Amino acid sequence: MRRIAIALFCMAYLLPGYLLAQDPAFSQFFASPLSLNPALTGKFNGSLRVAGNYRNQWPQIDNAFITSTVSIDGNIFGNRLPAGDAWGIGALAMTDKTASGILTSNYFSLSTAYQKALDDNGWNQLGIGFQGTYATKRLDGTKLHFEDQLDQQGGWTIPSSEIIDGHQIDLNYFDLNVGLLYNGSTDGNNNFYLGASAYHITQPKESFTGNSFYVLHPRITVHGGYSFPLSGDNNNNFIHFSGLYSKQADAVNAMLGAAWSNNLSGNDANPLNFYLGTWVRFSNLTDAIIPYVGLDFGAFTIGMSYDVNVSSLKTASESQGGIEISLIYIKKPTDGRKTIPCPKF
């Protein structure tokens, strides 16, 4: 199995003429706002948001992809802006390890977004966001084996002629991302939104060999959602639809699904919301069915999902997809300000 992982890695990262690399992605895309759309910076009901995500995809293929993030964002100049407007700032740190750490990618981003109210009550807003990223990547050649190292006994004793054999190679670059977001509500209880983002608009170059470069293609994403209460229920039950379509070179990632939520406490001021939902991902083919369960308690929201792999890769992955966990903390406003409906899924 380890040789399969190494072969997949080498094809994806050392032979860019044949396969193209793809950005790390979360099944719970709605729980990692700053890696989805810079315009979501500061877009929440509260004064401070801290979010963390962990994903282990295809663990049976030698821990193919392990991705973790932590982000923090909030709003500034609240009393100096026109009524209904908001200005958010935030920071994101992400690490992605491929094939048990053969390739480790680290990203640190700073983002800002401005939301402009389109009506007097602030229920409809149009936002634009920008994000700058510093990326570092390390390729650990000490964990790689090449064809010319294979001896007659089936061992890896012969020195390789590859320049990365036995070496750790680093690269780094700056990147720029941008996003737009429309958020609306008709009555202050429902919420609908539509957003678009473009990552890697500077198209940075990557190279581990020094004699060939791979241009990182822009990742274009369109995403949206609609949440509404079930009628005659005192707003204790909601339905949340959401989906996205993302394209990076020839790699396509499309997701669509919904969740039902129930306020177990029946208290709107301090809800205890239970979520149950399912999403489906299409990545150039039908990829995975993703059941989701979540819970709001106090200032925290925790979510858990699991990718049930239904693609042709299920043989190599032993039908195991990937587990994902998200945790979000939002400091609620204490000054009695009216809350504005914001995207949750």
Secondary structure as UniProt FT lines:
FT   HELIX           2..14
FT   TURN            16..18
FT   HELIX           29..31
FT   HELIX           33..36
FT   HELIX           38..40
FT   TURN            41..42
FT   STRAND          48..57
FT   TURN            59..62
FT   STRAND          65..76
FT   TURN            78..80
FT   TURN            83..84
FT   STRAND          86..98
FT   TURN            99..102
FT   STRAND          103..117
FT   TURN            120..121
FT   STRAND          125..140
FT   HELIX           141..143
FT   HELIX           147..149
FT   TURN            152..153
FT   TURN            163..166
FT   STRAND          168..184
FT   STRAND          191..199
FT   TURN            201..202
FT   STRAND          205..206
FT   STRAND          214..215
FT   STRAND          219..229
FT   TURN            231..232
FT   TURN            234..235
FT   STRAND          237..248
FT   TURN            249..250
FT   STRAND          251..263
FT   STRAND          273..282
FT   STRAND          286..297
FT   TURN            298..299
FT   STRAND          300..309
FT   HELIX           312..314
FT   TURN            315..319
FT   STRAND          322..331
//
